[in-house]
Amino acid sequence: MREAWPDAEVGLTPSGGGVFEVRLDDALLFSKKQLGRHAQPGEVVGLIRDHLKG
């Protein structure tokens, strides 16, 4: 992901219970807890690209 967006500011918020969420601009793009599964390879990057296209 760093190659696609080298200037991005990325942070990790510690959590528990197997929660993995990806948020961008206050939008929830992916939630392992809601979907009941892990992200597929490339899925998160695709969701970020789609979000940035608007």
Secondary structure, 3 states (H helix, E strand, C coil): CCCCCCCCCCCCCCCCCCCCEEEECCEEEEEHHHHCCCCCCCHHHHHHHHHHHC
